[in-house]
Amino acid sequence: MSDNLLEIRGLQVAFDGFRALDGVDLTVGAGELRFLIGPNGAGKTTLIDVITGLTRPTAGSVRFGGQELVGRREHQIVRLGVGRTFQTSVVFEELTVLENLDLAASFRRPLWSLLRSRRGVPETVDKALETTGLTALAGSRAGVLSHGQRQWLEIGMLIAQEPRLLLLDEPVAGMAQDERARTGELLTQVARDHTVIVVEHDMEFLRRYASQVTVLHEGRVLTEGSVEQVRADPRVQEIYLGRAREGAEDAVR
Ligand SMILES: Nc1ncnc2c1ncn2[C@@H]1O[C@H](COP(=O)(O)OP(=O)(O)OP(=O)(O)O)[C@@H](O)[C@H]1O
């Protein structure tokens, strides 16, 4: 049996004839921390939407742990062990950090165990608190968390569901420098027990925390490799620096 957790082949998505994905092939091994980059409109979010069942492809296949995901509904894909964060928050502000984690974890518990009175905190919730470093804030209302702490809570809510694959869409967007570093460490730690795909634009962040990078461009995989290999690729420089001339000077520095 192959060690590949995710095998995507010939994936196409068309919106009114426009090919947002145009034959994507992508293989991610079990236990990998893979970064996905590409300029605006490259198809990164569309790719995550297809893996998670939100968008149906016009052609191609997504095999996860040997099972075909195309054609399955979102909740079925979650149950198979694929978790994602959204760009909009899914945290309940009025609930505490612990309650948010407990609620997220509860989807795996059978109904009878939810109705039974429970003593203590489930192990998955404890582990999520510890991994995200939010133990001291367990009793705080989620509404008072900083932007960074909230992102970590969302990652914790995913971990509490025990997925095999986590898909994170720009986890450090809008974060201060110290929160970025903390997030990088968190992702590295999460990747010890899970396979993780991270969509991220920030090159400095990639340089520090990414080992394998896939570059998406115009709905296709342009290249893959280490951060250094990818940055040295003239085609990558062209797509980023082409835009840099339009104002985003730091794109591949
Ligand atoms: N529902 C939709 N209907 C029509 N076009 C869409 C739809 N969703 C995405 N697109 C188009 O598909 C292309 C890929 O979009 P996508 O959001 O996947 O890119 P991205 O790489 O995630 O970009 P960004 O970095 O800006 O988030 C874009 O040209 C976008 O306008």
The ligand as an SDF file (V2000), in Angstrom:
LIG
                    3D

 31 33  0  0  0  0  0  0  0  0999 V2000
  -17.7040   30.5920   -7.3660 N   0  0  0  0  0  0  0  0  0  0  0  0
  -16.9500   31.1000   -8.3410 C   0  0  0  0  0  0  0  0  0  0  0  0
  -17.4970   31.5500   -9.5010 N   0  0  0  0  0  0  0  0  0  0  0  0
  -16.7410   32.0450  -10.5030 C   0  0  0  0  0  0  0  0  0  0  0  0
  -15.4030   32.1480  -10.4520 N   0  0  0  0  0  0  0  0  0  0  0  0
  -14.7920   31.7420   -9.3230 C   0  0  0  0  0  0  0  0  0  0  0  0
  -15.5280   31.1950   -8.2080 C   0  0  0  0  0  0  0  0  0  0  0  0
  -14.6360   30.8630   -7.2440 N   0  0  0  0  0  0  0  0  0  0  0  0
  -13.4060   31.1940   -7.7190 C   0  0  0  0  0  0  0  0  0  0  0  0
  -13.4880   31.7110   -8.9550 N   0  0  0  0  0  0  0  0  0  0  0  0
  -12.3790   32.1460   -9.7960 C   0  0  0  0  0  0  0  0  0  0  0  0
  -11.4530   31.0680   -9.8900 O   0  0  0  0  0  0  0  0  0  0  0  0
  -10.1130   31.5360   -9.8420 C   0  0  0  0  0  0  0  0  0  0  0  0
   -9.3840   30.8500   -8.7000 C   0  0  0  0  0  0  0  0  0  0  0  0
   -9.8770   31.3870   -7.4640 O   0  0  0  0  0  0  0  0  0  0  0  0
   -9.3300   30.9430   -6.0420 P   0  0  0  0  0  0  0  0  0  0  0  0
  -10.0990   31.6910   -5.0300 O   0  0  0  0  0  0  0  0  0  0  0  0
   -9.2890   29.4710   -5.9500 O   0  0  0  0  0  0  0  0  0  0  0  0
   -7.8280   31.4950   -6.1050 O   0  0  0  0  0  0  0  0  0  0  0  0
   -6.7690   31.6280   -4.9200 P   0  0  0  0  0  0  0  0  0  0  0  0
   -5.5050   31.0580   -5.4460 O   0  0  0  0  0  0  0  0  0  0  0  0
   -7.3240   31.0480   -3.6730 O   0  0  0  0  0  0  0  0  0  0  0  0
   -6.6350   33.2010   -4.8100 O   0  0  0  0  0  0  0  0  0  0  0  0
   -6.4410   34.1480   -3.5030 P   0  0  0  0  0  0  0  0  0  0  0  0
   -5.0040   34.0400   -3.1550 O   0  0  0  0  0  0  0  0  0  0  0  0
   -6.7870   35.4920   -4.0590 O   0  0  0  0  0  0  0  0  0  0  0  0
   -7.3660   33.6670   -2.4480 O   0  0  0  0  0  0  0  0  0  0  0  0
  -10.1880   33.0540   -9.7110 C   0  0  0  0  0  0  0  0  0  0  0  0
  -10.0260   33.6200  -10.9960 O   0  0  0  0  0  0  0  0  0  0  0  0
  -11.5780   33.2890   -9.1720 C   0  0  0  0  0  0  0  0  0  0  0  0
  -12.0710   34.5380   -9.6020 O   0  0  0  0  0  0  0  0  0  0  0  0
  1  2  1  0
  2  3  1  0
  2  7  2  0
  3  4  2  0
  4  5  1  0
  5  6  2  0
  6  7  1  0
  6 10  1  0
  7  8  1  0
  8  9  2  0
  9 10  1  0
 10 11  1  0
 11 12  1  0
 11 30  1  0
 12 13  1  0
 13 14  1  0
 13 28  1  0
 14 15  1  0
 15 16  1  0
 16 17  2  0
 16 18  1  0
 16 19  1  0
 19 20  1  0
 20 21  2  0
 20 22  1  0
 20 23  1  0
 23 24  1  0
 24 25  2  0
 24 26  1  0
 24 27  1  0
 28 29  1  0
 28 30  1  0
 30 31  1  0
M  END
$$$$
